[in-house]
Amino acid sequence: MADQDTLPPSSRLLHWLVALFMLGLAGVGLYMSRSESWALYPWHKSLGVIALLFIALRLVQRLRLGLPEPVQPTSPALHRAARWAHGALLALTLLMPLSGMLFSGASGHGFGLFGLSLVPHQDDPARPGEVLPYNATLAELGQQAHHWLGYLLLALVALHVGAALKHHFIDRDRTLLRMLGRQAD
């Protein structure tokens, strides 16, 4: 990127949209799984589909533009670590909705977008009120991936926020201000 002090508005918008979606969905997901709040699942799934669209746009933009350059020189090792962490964050934001869709779809529970079925619910004709999985092995894989990748994503988000705060309060550089769209003072 030519100007290391600014980011395109679309980059900032997609960053914050994906962040809000992922943090909101993670919070609701943790709440749902612990409280068995079944009524929230259709909302969680629908918002996950929408999040996937924004994540895909962010991925395309990141592949097109690459990572922004650091606002100040840094060691090669720290630069590699930051690039790895950003790549892992992007990969995990992509894998979370995909693993959720795999889990929900393969388990027979289906998913959709606010009433529009993308993968239909599959009732078990032999057991009324029960769900018949399309593929129990894939459902288990999706469930485990969604569970563990979610915790890994939250840990990386905490590291990412910590790094942004370090840049702002300790290094006193413009990294966080750049992502907020603030101009140099």
FIZA-101083 format. One line per field, with one value per residue (C-alpha): residue number from 1; residue in three letters; x, y, z. Coordinates in steps of 0.25 Angstrom, whole numbers, plus 2048, in hexadecimal, padded with zeros to 3 digits. Layout:
N
num	NUM / ...
residu	Ala / ...
X	X / ...
Y	Y / ...
Z	Z / ...
# end
This chain:
185
num	1 / 2 / 3 / 4 / 5 / 6 / 7 / 8 / 9 / 10 / 11 / 12 / 13 / 14 / 15 / 16 / 17 / 18 / 19 / 20 / 21 / 22 / 23 / 24 / 25 / 26 / 27 / 28 / 29 / 30 / 31 / 32 / 33 / 34 / 35 / 36 / 37 / 38 / 39 / 40 / 41 / 42 / 43 / 44 / 45 / 46 / 47 / 48 / 49 / 50 / 51 / 52 / 53 / 54 / 55 / 56 / 57 / 58 / 59 / 60 / 61 / 62 / 63 / 64 / 65 / 66 / 67 / 68 / 69 / 70 / 71 / 72 / 73 / 74 / 75 / 76 / 77 / 78 / 79 / 80 / 81 / 82 / 83 / 84 / 85 / 86 / 87 / 88 / 89 / 90 / 91 / 92 / 93 / 94 / 95 / 96 / 97 / 98 / 99 / 100 / 101 / 102 / 103 / 104 / 105 / 106 / 107 / 108 / 109 / 110 / 111 / 112 / 113 / 114 / 115 / 116 / 117 / 118 / 119 / 120 / 121 / 122 / 123 / 124 / 125 / 126 / 127 / 128 / 129 / 130 / 131 / 132 / 133 / 134 / 135 / 136 / 137 / 138 / 139 / 140 / 141 / 142 / 143 / 144 / 145 / 146 / 147 / 148 / 149 / 150 / 151 / 152 / 153 / 154 / 155 / 156 / 157 / 158 / 159 / 160 / 161 / 162 / 163 / 164 / 165 / 166 / 167 / 168 / 169 / 170 / 171 / 172 / 173 / 174 / 175 / 176 / 177 / 178 / 179 / 180 / 181 / 182 / 183 / 184 / 185
residu	Met / Ala / Asp / Gln / Asp / Thr / Leu / Pro / Pro / Ser / Ser / Arg / Leu / Leu / His / Trp / Leu / Val / Ala / Leu / Phe / Met / Leu / Gly / Leu / Ala / Gly / Val / Gly / Leu / Tyr / Met / Ser / Arg / Ser / Glu / Ser / Trp / Ala / Leu / Tyr / Pro / Trp / His / Lys / Ser / Leu / Gly / Val / Ile / Ala / Leu / Leu / Phe / Ile / Ala / Leu / Arg / Leu / Val / Gln / Arg / Leu / Arg / Leu / Gly / Leu / Pro / Glu / Pro / Val / Gln / Pro / Thr / Ser / Pro / Ala / Leu / His / Arg / Ala / Ala / Arg / Trp / Ala / His / Gly / Ala / Leu / Leu / Ala / Leu / Thr / Leu / Leu / Met / Pro / Leu / Ser / Gly / Met / Leu / Phe / Ser / Gly / Ala / Ser / Gly / His / Gly / Phe / Gly / Leu / Phe / Gly / Leu / Ser / Leu / Val / Pro / His / Gln / Asp / Asp / Pro / Ala / Arg / Pro / Gly / Glu / Val / Leu / Pro / Tyr / Asn / Ala / Thr / Leu / Ala / Glu / Leu / Gly / Gln / Gln / Ala / His / His / Trp / Leu / Gly / Tyr / Leu / Leu / Leu / Ala / Leu / Val / Ala / Leu / His / Val / Gly / Ala / Ala / Leu / Lys / His / His / Phe / Ile / Asp / Arg / Asp / Arg / Thr / Leu / Leu / Arg / Met / Leu / Gly / Arg / Gln / Ala / Asp
X	800 / 806 / 802 / 804 / 7FD / 7EF / 7E7 / 7DB / 7CE / 7C9 / 7D4 / 7D1 / 7C2 / 7C4 / 7CD / 7C3 / 7B7 / 7BE / 7C3 / 7B5 / 7AF / 7B9 / 7B9 / 7AA / 7A8 / 7B3 / 7AB / 79E / 7A4 / 7AA / 79D / 794 / 79D / 79D / 78E / 788 / 781 / 77C / 774 / 781 / 787 / 780 / 784 / 793 / 793 / 78D / 797 / 7A2 / 79E / 79E / 7AB / 7B1 / 7AE / 7B5 / 7C1 / 7C2 / 7C2 / 7CD / 7D5 / 7D4 / 7D8 / 7E4 / 7E9 / 7E8 / 7EE / 7F7 / 7FA / 7FD / 80B / 80E / 80D / 81C / 827 / 827 / 830 / 82F / 82A / 81F / 81B / 81A / 812 / 808 / 806 / 804 / 7FA / 7F2 / 7F2 / 7ED / 7E2 / 7DD / 7DD / 7D6 / 7CB / 7C9 / 7C9 / 7BF / 7B3 / 7B7 / 7B9 / 7AC / 7A5 / 7AB / 7A7 / 799 / 797 / 79D / 796 / 788 / 785 / 787 / 789 / 784 / 783 / 777 / 76D / 773 / 779 / 787 / 788 / 77B / 778 / 776 / 76C / 76E / 762 / 764 / 765 / 75B / 761 / 76F / 779 / 780 / 78E / 792 / 7A0 / 7A3 / 7B2 / 7B3 / 7A9 / 7B2 / 7BE / 7B7 / 7B3 / 7C1 / 7C7 / 7BD / 7BF / 7CE / 7D0 / 7C7 / 7D0 / 7DC / 7D6 / 7D2 / 7E1 / 7E6 / 7DD / 7E1 / 7F0 / 7EC / 7E5 / 7F1 / 7FB / 7F2 / 7F2 / 801 / 803 / 7FA / 7FE / 80D / 813 / 80A / 809 / 7FE / 7FA / 7ED / 7E9 / 7EB / 7E1 / 7D7 / 7D9 / 7DF / 7E9 / 7F7 / 7F6
Y	800 / 80D / 816 / 80F / 81A / 817 / 80B / 80B / 80D / 800 / 7F9 / 7FF / 7FD / 7EE / 7ED / 7F2 / 7EB / 7DE / 7E1 / 7E4 / 7D8 / 7CF / 7D4 / 7D5 / 7C7 / 7C1 / 7C7 / 7C3 / 7B5 / 7B3 / 7B8 / 7AE / 7A2 / 7A4 / 7A8 / 79F / 7AB / 7A4 / 7B0 / 7B8 / 7AD / 7B2 / 7C0 / 7BB / 7B3 / 7BE / 7C9 / 7BF / 7BE / 7CD / 7CE / 7C4 / 7CD / 7D9 / 7CF / 7CB / 7DA / 7DC / 7D0 / 7D5 / 7E3 / 7DE / 7D5 / 7E1 / 7EB / 7E3 / 7E7 / 7F5 / 7F9 / 7FB / 80A / 809 / 800 / 7F3 / 7E7 / 7DC / 7D2 / 7DB / 7DF / 7D0 / 7CD / 7D8 / 7D3 / 7C5 / 7CA / 7D3 / 7C7 / 7BD / 7C7 / 7C8 / 7B9 / 7B7 / 7C1 / 7B9 / 7AB / 7AF / 7B1 / 7A5 / 79C / 7A0 / 79E / 790 / 78D / 792 / 78D / 77F / 77D / 77E / 78B / 793 / 7A2 / 7AD / 7BC / 7C2 / 7B7 / 7B4 / 7A6 / 7A4 / 796 / 790 / 78A / 77B / 774 / 766 / 75F / 753 / 75C / 768 / 775 / 770 / 774 / 76B / 76E / 76F / 76B / 769 / 768 / 776 / 77B / 777 / 77D / 78A / 78B / 788 / 792 / 79D / 79B / 79B / 7A5 / 7AE / 7AE / 7B0 / 7BB / 7C2 / 7C0 / 7C6 / 7D2 / 7D5 / 7D4 / 7DE / 7E8 / 7E7 / 7EA / 7F6 / 7FB / 7F9 / 801 / 80C / 80E / 808 / 80A / 817 / 814 / 816 / 807 / 808 / 816 / 811 / 806 / 810 / 81A / 825 / 82E / 832 / 83D
Z	800 / 7FC / 808 / 815 / 81D / 817 / 813 / 809 / 80F / 80A / 811 / 81E / 81C / 819 / 825 / 82F / 829 / 82A / 838 / 83C / 836 / 83B / 849 / 84A / 844 / 84D / 859 / 855 / 851 / 85F / 866 / 85D / 85F / 86E / 871 / 866 / 860 / 853 / 84F / 84C / 842 / 836 / 838 / 83B / 82E / 826 / 82B / 829 / 81A / 819 / 820 / 816 / 80B / 812 / 815 / 806 / 802 / 80C / 808 / 7F9 / 7FD / 805 / 7FA / 7F1 / 7FA / 803 / 811 / 814 / 817 / 826 / 82A / 82F / 82D / 835 / 836 / 82B / 836 / 83B / 82D / 829 / 836 / 833 / 825 / 82A / 835 / 82A / 821 / 82C / 830 / 822 / 820 / 82D / 82A / 81D / 824 / 82F / 826 / 81D / 828 / 82E / 821 / 820 / 82E / 82C / 81E / 820 / 82D / 826 / 82D / 821 / 820 / 818 / 817 / 81F / 81B / 80D / 80E / 808 / 80E / 812 / 820 / 81F / 828 / 82C / 826 / 830 / 83C / 83C / 841 / 83F / 835 / 82B / 828 / 819 / 81E / 82D / 82B / 824 / 82E / 839 / 832 / 830 / 83E / 844 / 83A / 83D / 84C / 84C / 841 / 848 / 855 / 84C / 845 / 852 / 857 / 84A / 84B / 85A / 855 / 849 / 852 / 85C / 850 / 84C / 85A / 85B / 84E / 853 / 862 / 862 / 854 / 853 / 844 / 83A / 838 / 840 / 83B / 82C / 82E / 835 / 829 / 831 / 82A / 830 / 83A
# end
